[in-house]
Amino acid sequence: MAWISKKRLKETLKAYLFLAPFLAVFIGLVVYPIGVGFRLSLYGQRGARMWYVGFENYQRVFSDSMFWSAFRVPLFLLLVQVPLMLFLATMIAFLYETRKNGGPVYRFLYYLPYTIPGIVSGIVWSYIFSDSMSPLHPLLNLFGFQNVKLLTRGNVPGILLVIILWQFTGYTAFLIYSSLIAIPKEYSEAAQLDGAGMWQIAFRIKLPLLKGPLITLFIFNAIGAMQVFNEPWMLANLVVLPLNYTPAMYIYNSAFSQGRFTYASAMGIILAVITCGFSWYVLRSAGRQILGRRH
Amino acid sequence: MRRRSTSYIVFTVILVLLAAFFIFPFYWLTMGITKNVSQLFQKSLLPGRPSYLGDNVSKVFAYQNGVFFNWMLNSFLYATVGAFVSVFIASLAGYAFRRYDFIGKRLLFVFIIAFAMVPGFATTLPLFMLFRDVNILDTRWAVLLPSFVNIFAVYMMVSYWNQVEDEVFDAAAIDGANELTAFWKIGLPNIIPGFITLFLLAFVSAWNNFFLPLVVINSRARMPLILGITTITDPQGFPVYNLTLTASFFTILPLLILFVSLQRYFKPQMYMR
């Protein structure tokens, strides 16, 4: 290997010494388990007995209507909650801009729900919508709606929408606001000289410049929607939800309530492929950006 | 000063209404922990009268011979150790990417990042099987070990290290410092703010991680708070709303304290900036 200089070999050795601890846990606890999960997915199983079946589990997943109907909630979130949240967050970010220093108090208060774990959000919101404790009932009674049941199975997607909007809108608005203040002032000043109003500047000049961050945010939230688990898991304590309410719940229940590990592994791999498909665009540009900076 | 226009007032009203929406669950939770179950069922927005706060707190603390304190300690252990180890080894890895032009660099980076978006469900299930084979299921290691991997931290560390100028490392080389000293004494102080930010983010995500302990922990004494509070029931197995709320309050209190006191480190982070 004459073409690799001695210096480069030495650098390589040193680099891998620094990388060793990370690579050990990364390979041992992420890469290898995924390999194990894939191998498991190729086995049939009854109790503790397992035998090789090739891609039979995958064939069964593809024709399992329970699996595909579990995507109804993620799809609803993807098509309704995510666009709605990005719209609201962009509006909020523009509102921040009308305040002195970007309204630090508002930014702080809106960001606060993001620090709360999904489980606790699920507990508190499920109580707020529950028949026995809801503070909304007195309000509804006031408007003449007596004995309305809020926490029904049909309302769960709407309630999930409220919970997730509550958790992530402020955080998203903060991120969009950070992108907004990075836009050079000259742009809006020039437009102002041409007689453009505040909203004209916001929509005609700033919004197009937010395209990159908004696409990234859309993809991250799409991935989150595909994996939603904690909030419906907690809601299921107060309203009966089917085992396959979301893909993640179906995977968990298949493995741990029904003991179908190998089948659950196959579903896990499919869900991983779907989410990785979503993230491919972001990761590609992220990788290009960070390594392109030097060398 | 400029005249406050109508639109300014309209915007203020919108912002205040939104603030009310974002604050409301915190308010309701805080009121909720002062009530017993029958007061909760009265659906009032006011604090409980008489207040059952002390009663709720002492019942949560006394629940199952004080298992709540185990949960609290476990949460602190899992979050502190997991966050520190994962961010520290990420800083070592980031240093390697910054300092050395090594064989396989680009490929390795892309390979690592490619795993960033793999959902927890895809790894947790096989980890359950692997941990069962090596008999660490239902031990603290089963929660700690997976939290040592933080791909996002590696990514961020590469960008933090990239911001450290070459001169800093050159000066270290002239001083005859070896690589480890250069990393430890000269490099690390330069990335401390980033280190703290990543530590806090990792702390919060470990504190909030529900799925992993749900799968790998069975004994109540080894559960973290986030899992423990979902198991609170009366002896007949029915939920006890006031106790669950009180325990939830104590689960988020450390997070709120961290967030309020260290606000400047909680900058929102994204993969692409």
Interface residues (C-beta under 8 A of the other chain):
Chain A: I4 R8 L9 E11 T12 K14 A15 Y16 F18 L19 P21 F22 L23 V25 F26 L29 V30 V31 Y32 P33 I34 V36 G37 L40 I92 L95 T98 R99 G103 Y106 F108 L109 Y110 Y111 L112 P113 T115 I116 P117 G118 I119 V120 S121 I123 V124 W125 Y127 I128 S132 M133 S134 P135 H137 P138 W166 G170 Y171 F174 L175 S178 G212 P213 T216 L217 F220 I223 M226 Q227 F229 N230 W233 M234 N237 A248 I251 Y252 A255 F256 F261 A264 S265 G268 I269 L271 A272 T275 C276 F278 S279 V282 L283 S285 A286 G287 Q289 I290 L291 R293 R294 H295
Chain B: Y8 F11 I14 L15 L18 A19 F21 F22 I23 P25 F26 W28 L29 G32 L40 F41 K43 S44 L45 I89 A90 L92 A93 Y95 A96 F97 R98 R99 Y100 D101 F102 I103 G104 K105 R106 L108 F109 V110 I112 I113 A114 F115 A116 M117 V118 P119 G120 F121 A122 T123 L125 P126 L127 F128 M129 L130 L145 P146 F148 V149 I151 V154 Y155 V158 S159 N162 E179 F183 V204 W207 N208 F210 F211 L214 V215 I226 I229 T230 P239 Y241 T244 L245 S248 T251 I252 L255 L256 F259 Q263 F266 P268 M270 Y271 M272
